[in-house]
Amino acid sequence: MLKKTNAKKKILIYNMLDLIIYKEIEMTKIVRANAKLASYKIPTRVFNVPKDTNGNPLRVSEYFGENVFNYKNSDILTEQDKKSIGDVISKKADFSKEMAEKYANAVLNWATSKGVTHFTHWFQPLTGSTAEKHDAFLTIEKGKPIEKLSASQLIQGEPDASSFPNGGSRSTFEARGYTSWDLSSPIFIRTQENGKTLCIPTAFVSYTGDALDIKTPLLRSVTQLSKAASRFLNLTSGKKRDEEKVTNVDVSCGCEQEYFLIDKSLYFERPDLVMGGRTLFGASTSRNQQLEDHYFGTVPDRVLAYMQEVEVELYRLGIPAKTRHNEVAPGQFEIAPIFSSANIAVDQNQTMMSILQSVAIKHGFVCLLHEKPFAGINGSGKHLNWSMSSKLGNMLEPTDTPHTNYQFLATVAMICEAINRHGANLRTAIASHSNDHRLGANEAPPSIISVFLGDTLTAILDAYADGKKYDPSDDTFIDLKADQLARLVKDNTDRNRTSPFAFTGNKFEFRAVGSSQNVGIPMTVLNGAVASVINEMNDKIEKEIESGKSTDEVLLNLTIELYKNSRKVVFNGDGYSKEWEAEAEKRGLPNLRTSADALKVIADAPKNNFLTELGIYSANELTTRFNVRVERYVKHRLIEFNTLVNMINKDVIPATIEYKNLVATSIVNQKSAGIDAKSDIAVLTGINNALNTLMEDKAKLIKEMDAIGHDEGIEAAEKIAKELLPLSEKIADSVNYLEDNVAEDMWPIPTYYDLLFVR
């Protein structure tokens, strides 16, 4: 067993071996360094910055999107071809077979010129991640080998639909499924250590046409929200001529991605991290994040090199990474892109997560995307920044006079009403075994879905709802009382990190989404909830305008009506407080604390009528999702519990017994020498009591798991959430006591100190 103080030596050796593999240092350097390993700085891996033919570094703008297919830059498509393709993408025309063949040939020509040999239909099954099956361009025609990508290969594929999560909607013998090319998301080349693959973003459906993926319902929701919002804008903007009318509202999204980095050499010594992505036990260190010195601190050299390589890979794929920084917890970081259209943003976030993990390995790290990999410190989220815009502008832009911007106020009121009606559905959309550890844990919003509007917007809406006049403040600048400093422009709202759904100036930020989750699920539900309310209001607006009322009057009356009804869901205070829990209960807001509670909403047909009526999900697709998500919750938890039992049996118990024997021997020796061994006896008694408690609780856990057996339904999920999970956390407390009291050179598992502070 290695001592804890040798963690750095271990990391150093592993990283030097990696650098030898990557041919960046010679073996002799390890030999020379071995004598004083702990005093050496852990090496930073060098990566290749993109350069021009003269060896000069390229600007990001010079290689941005180089691995994304752009038909406008094709050398083999004519200008008429490009115009025709543009009409297809903008939905002005259908894709003819002839044009599809030309497009496929252009894609092939571009990909093979970059050394690509295989293509894949890249899709997002109900696992929450991505899937791909690689096919070679190589084919044999007339006895000769050629590269070919046909229109049919581009447009449609056929993976096995029974081998992916399907919630019992497909039997094993009913294997046929289809992937369908998504024209709205760019085709790209994914580069890995040993090859390149052309990735064609696709939807994934069963033989009967049911969506077995995340993309298909998302695209449906975007379509429905665009239709509803376009009609709303046309009704309320006074656009009469067809050329003036809004025909599309773009739903945009920006995903702030948080993650942890730990050293690869220690990761594989923690089976709980390998199997479940989180530590199932671990004693807290004396200093974690309470000094708040990691947040926005200087990025460590090794981490910065990693971040830069991640960004280069993202830029090549046309993903506009904008922000990087240290997060609050030790070992935690964040990357955020510039906003994109909803569907593209989801695809790009899935790609980003994959790149974060693959590049980490090259730099001697493992990237953890689990929402709560370490107890006692902040977990990781993925804030979903959401807005709607058209050729008329951003629908959530307050302008300089928000109190008279009635179209904006009505939009906000409709969104509040959507959250009021369908908050339980939004909670369900972000429910997972991993996010349960984060929600309400003092670094994330609570499981109560509420809306933060900020002082200014709330004051405006309150004034109108209460029949009062709103007087805008002139306090638009912050005077810092120092002539050397520029004046700060004051926003019309503060930020509230405890709010699940917060207005942040010109967008809403859904903060409750977990770091490992596919944002397509919560965005689908959010889009559907808002679209259903807008559709209902559009009918009312149209009737009232036709009756002779002015647009402003109609919008203001609508705002007042909706805000009065949804005011109960608006909360600008501390979402962490116990007072808010009590207040939310009084207001009648649901508090679905666990995934087992939340997932039952999917099985409640009336609560999902808005989704089925809009055609975003069919009743059968909802049943599929209920079964899949409950089953996955149960399976994930059982994997965790079995891993916990294994680690206790193979690591914790042997180490504890070995240390007990050492202390017992010391007691015997002291007594034989006539020395008072009271302190040693106290140590041994404490450890023995903790071990006995651990053994009893472990036996209970095993018994309860045996009772569940192969049950993967909602009853098993509820039992796990309410009984087995708390029992596993009690077991973790016993293990943590042992970790704190067993000699460090006998503790066989990397600790939080090793994982979070040794760099």
N, C-alpha and C positions, 0 to 999 in steps of 0.2 A: 504494500500500500504506500502511496506517495503522500507526504505531508502536505497540508494546505499551503504552506509557504513555498512548496515546489510547483504550484500551479503555473507560475510565470515560466519556470524552466520547461515545463511540459508544453506550454503554448509556444515558447521560443523554438523548441526542437521541431514541433509539428510545422511551424511556419517556415523554418529553414528547409525542412524536407520538401515542402511545397515549392519553395523558390528553386530548389535543385531540379524538381520535376519540370518547372517552367523555364529552367536553364537561365535563371537570373543570378544565381551565385554558385560557387563551386563547393564540393563536398569538404574540401580542406578547411573551409571557414567554420564548419560545425566542429571539426576536430579541434581547431585552435580555440574556439569559444567555449568548449565543453567545461573547462575548468572553472570558469566564472560566469556560468549561464545567467544566473539571477541578476547580474549587474548589467547585462546587455539590453539594449532597447530592442523590442520586438520589431523585426524588419517590416517595412512598408513595401507592398508589391507595386512595382511600376506597371503602368498600363500605357498602351500606345494611343497618343493623342492623334486624331486625324490630321494628316499633313498633305500639302500639295506636292507636285512632282519635284519641286526644289527642296523639299524637306521642311518647309515652313508650316507652322500650325495653321489650320484652317479656322476661319470664323464659324461659329455655330450656324449662321445663316447660309453658309456655303455648302454644308452637308446635311442640313435639316431635311428630313423626309426622303433621303436618298434610297431608303429601303421600302418606300411606299410607291405603289404603282400609280402613276398619273397619266391617264390616257391622252391628256393635252400635250404631253411631251413625247409621245410615241413617234418614232421615225417611219413607221410603216402604215399608219393611219392617215388618210387624206383629211383635209380640212372639213369636207362634207361628212366624212365618217365621224369626226370629232363632234360636229354639230349635232348629228343624229344621236350619238351617245349622250350628249348633254341633254337632249330632249327626253331621252329615256330616263335618265337619272332625276330630272326635274318633273317627271311624271306627265310630260306633255305627249309622250308617244310610247308604244309598246316595243319591246325588244324583238325584232325579227330574227329568224334563224340565221339569215345571212349576216346581219350585224353582230349577232352573238359569236359567230365563227370568227369574224374579223377581230372582235375584242379579245377572244381567247387566244388567237394567234399573236396579237400584240403583247398580251401578258406573257406568253411563252417566250417570245423574242427578248423581252426585257429581263425575265428571270434567268434564262440560260446565259445571257450576256454577263450576268453577275455570278455565274458558277453554280446556280441552283439546279439540282437534279431531280427533286421530288416536290410534289404539291400535296396539300391536305385541305380537307374541309374542316375548318376550325370552328368548333361550336361549344356551347355552354350548357351541358346537361344539368340535371337536378342535383348533381354533386356539389354545385356551387363554384366549381373551378372550370377548367377548359378541357376539351378532348380533341384528339387528332389521330388520324390514320394516314400514314404516308403512302402515296403511290408515285411510282417513277414516271417521268415524262417518256421514258424509253418505251417504244413499241416496235413491232416488226410489221412492215408492210412490203408485200411482194418480195419477201425473203431478205429485206434489208432493214437494218436498225435505223430508226429515226426518233427524234424528239417530237412529241405531239401533245397538245392540250386541246381537246375538242370542246365545242360549245356545251355539249351534254355533260362532259366531265366538269366544266366550269360551273354549270348551273345546278346540277343535282348529283347527290351522292347517296350511298346506301349503307350506313352503319347498322350494327345489330341493335335493335330497339329493346330487346329483352334483357340485354346485359348491362344496361344503365338503370338507375333508379326509376321505377315506373309506378310504384305504389300499388302493385297488383293489377294495373290496367292492362298488362300484357303478360301472357303465359310464356313459358320458356320456348314452346314450339311456335309461338307467334313472334318471329324474330325480325320481320321486315320493318325498317324505318327509313326515313328520308332526311337528307340535309338539303336545304334550299339556299342558294346564294343570296346574301343580303347586299343589294346594290348600294345601299346608303353608307356602308362602312368600307373603308379602303382595304384593298388587297395589299399584303405586306410580306416581307421576307424576314423570317426569324432566324438569326444567326446564333449558332451554338459552337462549342469548342471544336466539334468534329463534323460540322456540316451546316448547310443552309436549307431551309424549307420554305416554299411559297405557301402562305396561309391565306385561304379564302374564307372570310367570315360568313357563317351560314346559320340558319335556323335549323332546328332539329324536331321533327314531328314523327308520330307513329304512322303505321299503315292506314289507320282510320282518320288521320288528319289532326289528332289531338297533339297539342304542344307538349313535348317532353323536355323542354329547355326553358331558359330564362329570357332569351332574346325575343321569342315570338310574342309572348304577352306584353313585353315592354314596347315593341313596335306597335302593337295594337293600341296600347295606352297613349303613346305619343300621337298616333293618328287621331284618336278620339278627342284628346285635349286640344290638338291643333284645330280640329273642326269646331269645337265648342268655343274656343277663345277667338277664332277668326270671326265667327258669327257675332260674338259679343262686341268685338272692335268695330265691325261694320255697322252694327245697330247703333253704337254710341259715338261714332266718330264723324257721322254726317257724310260718309262717302256714298255718293249716288251712282257715279259712273263705274262700269265694270273694271276699267283700268286702274281706278283708285282703290278698289276694294282689296282687303287683305285676303289672301288665299292660303297663307300658311303662317302658323305661329310656331316658332322654334322653341322647343323645351331644352334648356341648356343646363349643364351640370359641371361642377368642379369638385373633385374628390381629394380631400386632404388625407393622405395616407400615413398613418403612424406605424412604427415597427421597432423591434428590439434587435440588437446585434449581440451575439455571444460568440466566444471562440469555438471553432470547430473541434479542437482537440478535447474540449470539455463536454461538448454537446453529446457525443456518443457515449459518454460515461453516465448520462442521465437518461435511462430508459423512458422515464415519464415524458421528457421533452421529445424524444424520438417517436414515441407511440401516440402521444396526445397533444403535443405542442405546448404543454404547460408543466410546471413543477407541481407535483402533488403534495409536497411538503418542503419545508426549508425554513430554518430559523432566521429571524430578521437580523440584519447587521445593525451595529450601533449608529451608523450614519447611512441613511439611504437618500431621501429627497427633502428632508426637513429643512435643510439650509437653503434650498432653492437655488443652488449654485450650478446645477447642470443645465437648467433651462436657458436657452439662447447663449450658452457658454461657448468658448472656443472649441471648434470641432477637432477631435484628435486626428493626428496625421494619418493613421491607418484608415480611419473612418472617412476622412476627406478624400483619400485616394479612391476608396470604394464608391463614395457618392459621385465622384467625377466620372468614373467608368459607367456607373448606372445611367447618369445623365447623357453621356455620349451615345449609349445604346438606345435610350429613349428618343433622343433627337434624331437619330438615323431612322427611327420608325415614325417620325412626325408627331411625337408626343411632346407637347411643349412644357416640360418641367420648368417651373418658375422659382420655387422656394425650397430651401433646405435648411434645417437647423436641428440643434439638440432639443429634445423634448424634456419634460419635467423629470422623469425617472432616470436613474443612472442606466446607461446602456440603451436609452430610448431616443429615437430620432423621427423626423417627419420630412416628407417630400410632398409638394403640392404642385399641380399643373395649372395652366391657364384654362379657362372654361372652354368646353366643347359642346356640340349637340349631344343630347342625352344618350342616344344609342352608341355614338362614337366614343363618348366619355366612358361608358361601361366597358366597351371592348378595350379601350386603352388602359383602364384601371386593371383589368384582368391581366393584360400584358405587363403592366408595370409591376404587379405583384410577382409574376413569374421572373422578371428580370432582377428584381430586388433579391430574390432567393438564389438565382443561378450565379449572379456576379459575386454574391457574398462568399460562396464557396472558394472562388479564385483568390479572395483576399484573406482566407483563413478564418472566415466568419460563418455563422449560420444565421439567417434572417428569420426571426420569429414573428409571425403575423397573428398569432393567437391574441384574443382580447385581454387575457390576464395570465401571462406566463409566470408571473411572480406575485405571491401573496404579499400584501402590506405596502405595495407601491403602486403607482398609477398603471392602469392598463392602457390599451391602445384602441383608438376609435378610427373612424373614417368619415369625417364630417362631409355630408352631402349638401353642397351649395346648389340651390335650385332656383331657376327663374324662367320667365317666358318672354319672348321678344318677337317682334314682327318688323316689317319695313317701317312701321310707325315709331318703333323704339321699344325699350324695355318696359313691359307692363308694370313692373315693380319699382320704377324710378319715381320717387316722390316729387321731383322738381323742387324749385325754390319756394313754391307755395303749395305744400301738400294739402293744406286745409281747404283749398278751392280746386284741387285736382280730383274731381269727383269720380273720374274713371279709375284712377289709382285707388282711391278709398273703397270703391265698390269691389275692385279686384281683391284687395286685402280682406274685406268683409266676407267675400265668397270663400276665400281660402280658410279663414277662421271657421266658417260654418262647415267646411269640408272636414277640418280636424275635429270639430265638435261632434259631427255625425259619425265619423269613421276613425276616431282615435284608437279604438281597440284593434282595428285592422292594421293600422300603422305599427302599433306595438307588436302585433303578430309578424309583420313583415321583417322586423329586426330581431326576432326571437331565435336564439340558438343556445346550445349547451355552453358555448364559450362566452357569448355576450352576457349571459346571466351573471357571470362573475364580475362584470364591469358595471352594469347599470345600477345606479344608486350607490356606488362604492366610493363616493366622495371625490371622484375624478371624472365622473360621467353623469349625464342626466339621470333622473330616477325613471322607474318604469311607468310613471304616470305621464301620459302624453298631454302636454300643454303648449301654449303659444306665448312667446315673448315678443312684444311689440315695441318696447322702449317707451320712455316718458313722453316724448313728443307725439308720436302716433297714437298712443293710448289716450293722451289728453284731448287730441282732436276728436277721436271717435267717442270718447266719454261725453264731451261737450255736446256733440250732435245728438247722441242717444238720450241725453238728459234735457234736451231742449234749451241748451245754453249757448252763449256766444263764445267762440274760441279766439283768444288774442295771441298771435304769434310772438315769440320772444325775439329780441334783437341780439341776443347773446350768441353770435355766430363765430366769435374768435376767442381764443384763450390767451390772455396776457400773462406771459411768464416773468414779467418784471425784470427782464434782462435785455439790454439793447443789442447784445451780441447775437441773440437768438431770433429766428424768424417767428412770426406770429403763426399760431396753429389754427387751422379752420376746424371748428367743432362740428362733429357729426350730429345728425338729428336723433341719434339713439346711441346708448351705451351698448356694451356686449354683456351677455349673461351666459356664462359657461355652464350653469346648472339647468338651462332650459333645453328640452329635447328638440324644440322647433322654434327657432329664433329669427326674427327679422333683423337683418344686419346691414341696413342702409339702402340696398336696392335688390335684395334677394332674400330668400329664406334659407336657413342653414339647419338641416336635419342632423343634429349632433349625436343622436342615439345609435346611429349605424355602427356596427362593429368593424374592426380593422380587417378581419379575415373574410367578411361577407361580400357577396356579389351585390353591388348597389342596384342592379337591375330589378331586384325584388322589391325593395322599399320604394323605388322610383315608380314602378308600375302601379303600386297601390296608391301612392300619392297622386300621380297623374289621373288615375281613375276617380279618386275621391273628388278632386277639384273639377274634373270634367263633368261629373254628374251634377254638381251644384250649379255650375255655369249653364249647363243645358236647361235646367229647371228655371233659372233666372232669365235666360234668354227669351223664353216664351212669355214670361211676365213683362219683361222690358218691351218686347215687340207690341204687345196689346196696349200697354200704357202710352207708348209713343203714338200709336195709331189713334188713341182716344184724344190726342191733342196736347198732352202734357209735354213740357220741354225735356230735353235729354238730361239736363242738369238736375231738374226736379226728380225725374225718375231715378237717376243714379243715387241721389242723396237719400231718397225715401228707401230705396233698396238697401243702401248701406246701413241706415238706422235700423231697419227691420232685422237684417241678418246679424248685425253686431249685438243688438239687444238679446237675440236668441243664443249667440255663441260667446257672449262675454264671459260665461263661466269657465271657458277653456283658456282664457287669457290670464296669464300670471307672470308678473315681472319680478317677483321676489326670489328668495333663496330656495331652490328646488331640493336642496339637501336636508332642509329642516323637517323635524317631526311635525311642526305646526302646519306645514304645507300638506303633509299626508292627511292630517285630520281635516284641513280645510277642503282638500280635493274630494275627500269622502263626502263631506257635506254638500259639495257642488254636484255630486253624482258622477264624478269622473272615474273611469275604471282604473284599477291598480293591479295589473296582471304581473305579479312579481316574478314568476318563473315561466320558462318556455312551456312547461306542461299546462299551465293556466292559459297562456296566450295562444297556443296552437289549437285549442278547442274552438277558437273563433272561426277557423277555416271550415270546420264541420257544421257551423251554424248558418244554414242556407239564407235565412232572412238578412243576416248581417252582411252578406256578400252579394245581395241583389244588385247593387250598383255596378259591380264588376261583371256579372253575367248579363245584365241588361245592356251594357255597353259592348258586350262581345269580347271583353278583354280576357276573360276566362270562361270556359264552359263549366257546367256543373260537374262533369266528369273530370275535367282538368283540376278543379278544386279538390275533389276527392283524392285524386292522384297525389296532389301536393300535401294534403293532410297526412296521408299514409306514409309518404316518403319522409316528411320532416319529423314525424313522431318516431318512425323507425330509426332514423339517423340519430335522433336525440338519445334513444335508448342504447343504441350500439356504441355511440361515443362514450357515454357514461360507463357502460360495462367494460369497455376497453380500459378506461381510466382505473376502475376499481380493480380489475385483474392485474393491471400493471402495478398498482399500489401494493397489492398482496405479494406479488413477486418480488418487488424491491425490499419489502419488509423481511420476507423469508430469506432472501439471498444476500442482502447487504446489512440491513439494520440489526436484525437479531444476532447474526454471527459477530458483528463488531461490538454490540452491547455485551454479549456474553464474554467475549475476550477481555473487555475492559473490566467487567464484573470480577472475573477471575483474578485480574491483576490487583484490583482493590482488595479483594478478599484475601489474597496472599499477603498483601501489605498489612492487613489487620491481624492475621495470624502471627506474622513475624513480630509486629509491635507488641502484641499481647505476650508472646513468649519471651520478649525482652523486658517485660514489665512496664511498657509504655502505654499511656492512655490513648486509645485509638478512636475516641469519640467522633472526631471530624471525619475520619475515614468511614466509620459506620454510618454517619449521616449521609455521606455521598452515596454509599452503596445502597442504603435504604431508599433514597430518592429515586435512584436509577432502577432498582428492583420494582418499586411500586409502579413507576411509569411503564416498565416492560410488561408487568402483569396486566395493567389496564389495557395496554396496546394489544396483548394477546387475546384478551376477552373481547375487545371491540372488533378485532380482525375476524375472530370466529363468528361473531354476529353478522358481519358484512358478508362473509362467505355463505352463511346460512340463508341470508336474505337474497343473495344473488342466485343461489340454487332454487329458491322458491319462485323467482321470476322465470327461470329456465329460458325457454325460447319465446316467451311473450314479448312482442315488440309493439304492443298497442298502447293506447292512451292511459290505461290503468297502470301499466308498468311504468310509463313515463311519470305519472303522478306519484307513484310509490318511490321512485328514484329521487325525484325532486324534493319530496317532503320528508323522506326517511333515510334513504341510503346516502344521499349527498351530505346531509348534516353529520351522519355517522362517520363518513370518510374524512370530514373536516375535523372531527374530534380525534380520529386516529392520527391525523397530521399534527395536531397539538402535542400528542404523546411523543411522536417521532421528533418534533422540534425540541422538546425538552431533552431527549436523549442526545440530539446533535449538540446542544448547548453544554452538555455535561460529560460526554464521552471525550477522551483525549483526541485532539485533532489528528494526530498521526495514525489513529486507529479508525477514524471515520472515513469510509471508502468512497463516499459520494461527493462530487464537487458541490460546494456550498454557495450561498448567495454572494458571499464575499468573492469567491473565485469567479463566479459567472458574471457579476456586474461591475467589479472594480479592478480586476487584473487586466491590464491592456498592454 
